[in-house]
Amino acid sequence: MRKFMITGALTGFTLGGSLGVFQGASGGELFWRAAVSAAVLGVLMRWWWQIWRRSIHEAQQKRLQALTEAMSKLPAEAERVLN
């Protein structure tokens, strides 16, 4: 999660700074735009990572549950679930 948040912050800082330069902002304003963009994008990337991680975990749990049910019925059924 830390890597995602840092990546988001660096991307936000770069994006905010670039847009500030493009719009002709002064030095102080440019820094504040970049800092706010870094904070916002870092938090958004952290939120997205949590949702993504949770959905991957749920998918793995469902697959494991299906495999367990298939193994309890017939070994041939487990091969079908795995593939």
N, C-alpha and C positions, 0 to 999 in steps of 0.2 A: 504494500500500500504506500509505503514511503516513496518508492521510486516513481509511482504514478503521480503522487502529489508534487514531487520535485520537478518531474517532467512537465506537468501542467503549469507550475509556477514559472519555470524557465520559458516555456512557450508563451505564456501570458505576458511576461516581462518583455520578451522580444516583440511580440505582436503589438502591445501597447506602446512601446518605444518607437517602433517603426511607424505606426499610425500617427504618433505625435510629431515625429520628424516630417512625415508627409504633409501634415496639416500646418507645419511651421510653428509649433509650440516652443516657448522659451525653455531654458534649462530646468528650472524648478517645476514648471508645469509638466514638462516631458517626464521627469522622474516620477511625479505623483501619478500620472496616467499609467506609466509602466508598473508602478508598485500596486496600484489598485487592480490592474489587469492581472498581475501575477497572483494576487490574493484570490480573486474571483475564480480564475481558471484553475488554480490549485485546489480550491474547495470543490469545484465541480468535478474535477478529475478524481478526487478522493471519493465523492459520492458515487460516481459512475463505477469505480472499481469495486465498491462494496456491493452494488447491485449485480455487477457482472460475476463477482466471486460467489455470491449467494445463488445465482441461477445455475452456475456450473456445478456447485455442490448439490443442488436439488436434482439436477439431471443425473449426476452420478448416483445419488441415493435411489432414484427411480429405477435406474438400470440395474443396480445391485438387488433391489427388491424383486424386480422381474426375474432376474437370474436365480435368486433364491427360491422363488415360487416354482420356476421351471425345474429346478433340480429336485424339488420335493415331489414333483409329479413323475417325470420320466427323464432319463439322461438324454434321449434324443431331442426332447423339447428344449433342453438347455443349449444344444448346438444351434437350434433355430434362433433362439433369443440372442446368442452371441453374434451371430452373423446378420 
